[in-house]
Amino acid sequence: MTSSDAHLYVLALGSNRPLSARLPPPAILCAAIAALEADGHHVRAVAPFVNTAPLGPSRHRYTNSALLIASPLKPDTLLHALHAIENRFGRRRARRWGDRTLDIDIILWSGGRWHTRDLQIPHPAFRIRDFVLKPLMAVEPAWRDPVTGLRPAHLLARHKKSYRLPFASG
């Protein structure tokens, strides 16, 4: 793959359900990164893994990270490839925000915006998720959101500011 035929992507990875005692969520993320490489995607940067609280009904904490990859695939084809990797790791799509062995989302890509019935880039919720923004800052701090024009640090500051509680006086 040459740089002229590669697209850059930021992917968010998460896991909160082990496959076995030998494959807990951090090991699953490492194995998923290796699977991406084996499938022909060049991993350029990996964010440190972070342990985060779940959204929704799950009670198990997540291990999250972000990747910067180069791939010859267009977004819709990459999405199918990512789903195949998730399936190899036992991903079942039965319950929204439920426990999962592996979740890989396309957050941003070098082509800017992409919108189909099955895929929207930038990811619609990435601007309000600390567990995506913090790892994103580690792999690609200068990348700008094609919708707002803001960098990850600005998006994170805006998100934190929106959740401040008003001062309560007695």
N, C-alpha and C positions, 0 to 999 in steps of 0.2 A: 504494500500500500504506500503510495507516495502522498506527500502533503497536499498535492493538487486534487486528489480524489477522496480525501478524508474529510469527514464532518466532525466537528468537535461537539461533545455532549457533556453535560453535567448530569450525573445520575445520583439519586439518593437511594441508599440501601438501608434496610432494617430487618431485624429478626428478633422474635421474642419467644420462640418455641423451639427447643432443641430437637434434633433428629434422634439423638441417643446420648448416653453419658459421655461419649467421646466426641460428640459433635454439638456442643452448646452454641448459642447464637454468635459469639465472636468467631468461632471456628467456621460456622456456616458462612459468615461474611467473607472470611479469607478464602474459603473454597469457591464462593461465587465469583470473587475477583479473579481467581485462577481460571475458572470456567469461561469468563469473558475473554481473557487472554487466549485460551485454547481455541475459542471460537473465532479468533481473528480480529478482535478489537484491541487496540493498543491502549493500555492503561497508562496515562501520563502522570497522574497524581492521585493519591489516596489520603483522605482526611483521617485524623486520629479517630478511633472509635469512641463514642460517647454512650453512656447509659442514661436512658430517658424514661420518664413516666409515659404510660400508654394513653392514647386518646380512645374514647368510647368504652365499651364494656370489658375489655381485656383487663386482667389483674396482674399480668406479668410485665416486668420492665423490658424495654427494648434496648438492643444494641444498634446504634445508628452510625452511618458514615456517609461520605459523598466521594464520588470519583470524577475525575476528568478523563474522558476517553476520546480516542480518535477512531472512527469507524467509517468504512466505505458505504454503510447502509443509510438509506433515507429513514426519517423518523418512523413511518408506519412499519417498515420492514424490521427496523431495530426493535420496535415494541414487540413484535411477534417473537423475535430471537430472545428478548428478555423474559417473555412469558414462558418460553421453552426452558430456559435456565431455572426459573422459579418452579416450574413443574418437576424438574429433575430433583429439586430439593423438597419435594412433597407439598408444595403450595396448593391449597384448596381454596377456591373463591366462594365459599358458602355464606360467610357472615361478614358484613361490612364492619371494619375496624376490629375484627376479632383477632385472636392469636394467629400468628403466621410464622412459618419456618423461614420464609424469605419474601421480601417485598423489594422490588427494584422499580423506581419511577424515573422517567425522563423529566428533568427539571428545566433545563435550558439546552439550546443547540445553536450552533454557529450560524444557522440560517434565520434566526430571529423567531418569528411566530409560525405556528403550525396548528391548524384546526381541522379535525375530522370528527366523525361521530365517535370514534374510539380513542382519540388522542388529542390533547390540547397542550401546546407548548407556547409559553412557559406554563408549568404545572399551575393549575388555578389556585392552589392553597399554599404554595411555597412561601409567599410573602409574610405569612402569619405563623410560621412554624419554626420555632427556635432550633429544633432538632434537624432542620434542613439548612437554615441560614448559617448557623455556626460552622458546620462542616463545609458548607459552600465557601465561606470566607477562607477556610484553610486551603482549599484546592484552587480557587479562582477568585481572589478578592476584587479584581478589577473588572470582572464581567458585569455588564449592566443589564438590568431587566429591560427587555425590549418594549414593555408596556409603559413603565414608569420612568425609565432612564436612570434609575437609582442602582447603586452598587449594593452588594449584600450587607455591608456594615450600616449603610443608611436605612435599608429596609428593616434590619434588626432594631435599630434605634427607634424608628417610627413605630414598629410593632410594640416594643416595650413601653413607649410613651403612651400608646393607646390603651394600655392595660393598667396604668397608674390609677390608684384609687384617690378620690378627692379627699382633701384634708377635712377631718371631722373635728369640730370643736364641741366642747362640753356644754 
